[in-house]
C-alpha cells in the first residue's frame, strides 16, 4: 500500500552526508510513503544532485523540490533539469520553487525574488516543457533573446511553490499545481491558506481541487529521544523565529510580544548560527522558556495514535496532503504503521504519486 497523501523531507536537519538519503528512500518506499520533498541548502543539499539520486534509487515515490530558487540557475538549466527528472522518473517529478530567505539573499548579494518574477518564470517553464521556442522574452523573470529546449517536447511537468503570505498563496492558486505550506501553522492559518489557494484557482478559471495543498506538519513522536525532540520542535521553531520571525507571527496572527522577548534575550541575541543546528540541549531548554507553548502546538507529538489523530485533523482542515516534517522515514515508522491501520479506505485514491499531479 502506498499513501500518496503523505510525504517526508529527505535529509532532515543537518545531515553529515547526502548518502544518508539512500537509506531514507528505501525506508520510505517500504513504509508506503507517497512523496519525497527536497529542500535546498548552500552546503551538501544541492537540489539537482539530490533529485537525481532520489530518482535513481526509487520506483514509486513522487519527488518535489521544496524548494529551489529560480534565480540561482539560468532558465534553460532549470527547464533541462526538470525535463530530465521527468523522464528519469517516468512522470514522478514536480519542480517546486520558492521565494527564498531575504536576509540570506542580501548577505550573498542576490536580488530578492518577487511574486511577478515567479509567475513569469512559471510561464516560461510551461512553454519550454511544451517545446516552444521563445524569442525576445523581456519580463519580470529576465530578458532572454532566445529560449528553447526541444521542439518535440510536450512534457506535462507539474509546478509547485512554497508559500507563506497571501500574495504567494494566490499565485499558487492561479499558476501552480501544488503549494507547500510552512511548518508550525495554526489550524486557523492552515484553513485560511487552503481557502486562499482554492478561491484564487477558481477566480483564474481553474479547478480548485486540481491544486494540491500540502501541510508541512512537524511530526515528532515520543519514541524519539527527548533531546532530539527538543531540537526538532523548540530548536526548529526558534530557528524560524531567528530567520523570519516577523513573517511567522504575522501569518499565524500571534501576539508580537513573545517574539520581541525572544529576540531581546541575551543568549539568543548573541548566538551565532541556527539554533536547531548547533545549540546544546541545555541551551535549547533555556530557549524553550522563551517560546509560548501554544506556538509549538501545531505539530504531531506524543504516541503514534495521538500523532495520527493530529495528522488526520490536517486533512479535516482542508489539506490535500501532509508532509511529516522533521523526521526520517525510520523515525516515522511507528506513526506510519498506525496511520495505515486507521486509514480511511478510498479517501485518497484520486491522488497520484507526483505531489503536484
N, C-alpha and C positions, 0 to 999 in steps of 0.2 A: 504494500500500500504506500502510495506517495501522497503527501499532504501539500498540494500546490499552494495552499493558503498560508503556509508557514515558511519563513526564511531565517537566515542567520548571516552574520558578518564573519567572513573568514579573517583570520589573524587578528582577533580582538586585542585591544590594548597595545602593548609594545612588545611584539614578538622578537625572539632572539634571531630567528632565521625564517625567511619566507618559505622554506621547505616544510615548515610545520603545517602548511595548508594541505599537503599531500595526505596526511593522516586525517585532517578535518574533513576533506571531501569524501574520503572512504567512509568515515563515520556517518556523515550526513546522508549519503545515499543508503547506507544500511538502515538508518533510522527512518528514512522516508521523508526527510525534509525536502521541500519543494524548490527552494531558490537560495542561491548564494550571492550575497551582496559584497562588493569590493570597495572599500574606502581607500582613498589615495593619500599618502603622506610623502613628503620630500625626504625620504630616507630609504628604507628597504621595502616600501609598499607602493611601488610604481604600478599604476593600474593596468597598463597594457601588458606588461610581463606577467602579472598575476592572473589576468584574464585568460591569457593563452595557456598558462599552467592548469587552471581550473578546467578549461575546455578540453584539454588533452587527457585529463585523468578522470573525467566524469562522463556519464552516459545519460542521466536523466535530469540532473539539476538545471534549473534555469539560472542564468548568470546576468548580473547587472552591475555596472559601475555606479556607486552611490557615495560619492560622485567624483567625476573628474571635471576639470575646468576647460571651457572651450578655448581660452586664450593662451594655453600653455603649449599648444601644438597648432600647426597650420591646418586649415580645414580639410585639405586633401589627405593629410596624415591621419586625422581623426576619422574621416569617412572611410579610408582604406582599412584602418584598424577595425571599424565596425563591420564592414562587409567581410573581412577575413574571419572575424569571430562568428559572424552569422553563418557562414558556410562551414567553418570548422565544427560548430556545434549543431549544425542542421536545424537552425532556427531557434536556439535556446537563449540567444544573447539580446540584451537590452542596453542601449547606450544611455547611461544616466549622467546628466550634467548638474552642476551646482554653481552657486554664486561665489563660494569661497569665503574666507575669513578676511575682513577688511584690514585689520591691523597687520596681519601676516603679509598681505599683498603690499601694504605700504612699506613694510620693512624690506621686502625684496625688490622694491621699485617697480611693481606691476600695477597696471591700471585696474581700478575696481570694476567689477562686472555689473552691467546694468540689465534691467528686465528687457529692454529693447534689443540689446545685443543677443541675449539668449533666444528670444523669439526669432530674430533674423537668422541666427545660426541654425536653429531647428529647421527652418525653411530650407536653408542651403543643404543640410544633410538629407532631407527627404527628396530634394531634387536630384542630388548626386546618386542616392540609392536607386532612383528611378532611371538612371542612365542619361540624364540630361547634361548637355554641355552648357555651362553658364558663362555668358560673355558679359564683361564690363559691369560686374556687380559692384555697387557702391552703396553700402548700407551700414547700419549700426555695428554689424559684426566685422566690418572691414571693407577695404577696396581691393578687388581682385580682377585683373584683366581677363583671366580665363580660369575656370574650374571644371574639371571633368575626370571621371573615373573610367568607366567602360560603357559605351552606348548600348551594349546588350543587357545591361543590368536592369532588373525590375525586382529589387530586393525589398521585402516587407520587414523592415527592422524597427521595432518599437523604440521610442524615445522616452526616457524617464527624466525626472527632475526632483532634486531635493528642495524642500520649501519650508519656510518659516512664516513670513508675513503675507498679508492679503494680496499684494501685487503679484508675488510669485505663485501663490495658490491659484489666482485667477488665470495666470499664464498657463499653469499646468492644465487647467480645465479646457482651455481653448486650443492648445497647441501641442500637448504631450499625451502620452499613452498611459503613464503612471506617475504617481507622485510619492516620494518617500518623505514622511514627516520626521520630526526630531524626537529625541528621547526626552522623557520627563514632561510630556504634555499632559495636562489635566484632562479629565473626562470632558469637561465643557469645551476645552480647546480642541480636542480631537473631533468632537461632534461639529463644532463650528468650522474647522478646517475641511472636513468632509463636505459639509453643506456648501462652502465657498467654491470648492473644486467642481462639484456636480452642477451647481447653478451656473457657473461660468461655462461649462461644457454645453449646457442646454442653450444658453444665450448664443453660443457660437454655432448652433445647429448640429451639434454632435450628440451622440448617445451618451448620456452621463454614466450609464452602467458600464460603458466600454473604457472608462478612465479608472484604472485601479488605484486606490488609495491604500498605501502601506503604513500602518502604525509601526513606529520603531519603539519597541517596548522592552525596557530593561528587565531581563529575566534571570534572576539570581536566586536559585533555590537554597534552602538552608542545609542541603547536603554538601555545599561548598564550604571550605574552611572560613571561619569568621573573619580573619584578617583579609582574605581575598574578597569576601563580600563587602567589607568596608571600602576597599579600593574601588570596587566596581559600582558602588552606589554613592557613598559620600564623596569619594575621590573623583568619580566621573562627573557628578553634578558640579562639584567645586571647580573642576577644570573648565566646564562650560561657562560657569559664572566668571572665571578669570578671563575667558576669551570674548564672550559676548553676553555678559550678564544683563545688560540693559534690554537686549532683544528677548532673552528668556523671560524676564519679568514682564515686559510689555505684552508678549504673546500670551502668556498664561494669566495676565491681569492680576499678578501678585502684588502685595504691598511692597513698595520700594525700600522701606526702612531696613529690612534684613539684609538687602544687597549692600546698602551703604555700610552697615556694621561689618559685614564680611570683608568689604574692601578696605575698611579702615583698621582692621585687626593688624597688629604689629607683625605677627608671623606671616599672614597672607601677603601683606604689603611688601615684605622683604623676601618672599620666596621667589626663587628663580626656576622657571620651568613649569611643566604641567604637574599639578598636584597628584593626579592619578598615576603618574609615571614614576616619580622619584620620592614622594613624601613617605615617611615611615608610618608604621601603624600608630605609634604614639602621636605623631603629628596629625594624622587623619582623625584620631579620636578628638583632638582639640578642634579641628575644623568642623566636626560633626556638631559641636556645641554652637556653631555659628549659623547653621542652616536649619530653618524651620522644618519640623518633622513632616508637615503636610506637603512640603516641596518634594519630598522623597517618596510620597505615597503612590504616584503614577508609575508603578512597577509591579512585576510579578515576583513576590518573595514568599518565603515560608516553605511549607510542604509541597510536594508535587501536585497534590489535589488543589491546594489553595492557588498555586501558580496557574493551573489550568482554569480555575474559576476566573481569575483575572484576565487571562488571555481571551476567554470566551466573551467577557464583558467588552473587550475591544471590538469584536465583531458586532455585538449588540449595539454599540455606539456608532456603527456605520463603516468601520474599516473593512476593506476587501481582503486584506492580508495583514499578517502580524510578523514582524521581524523580531526574533527572540534575541535581543541585543545584549552584548557584553559577556557572552559565554561561548565556549567552543561547543561543537556538537557532542563531544564526550561529556562535557559538563551538563548538557541539556538532556542527556539520555533518559533519566527517570521521569522528567517532565513530559518529554515527547511520548514516552510509553503510556503515561497516564492520559495524555491527550488522545492518543489513538484509541484507547479503551472507551473513551467517552465521546468520541467524535460523532456528530450527527450525520447519519448516512445520507448522501446525496446533496448535502447543503452546498458543497463546493465543487461539484462535478463539472461545472461550466468553466472552471479556471484552467488555463494552460500552464505548462511548466515555466514558460517565459514570463517573468514577473511583470512585463509590460503588455502582454498579449491577452 
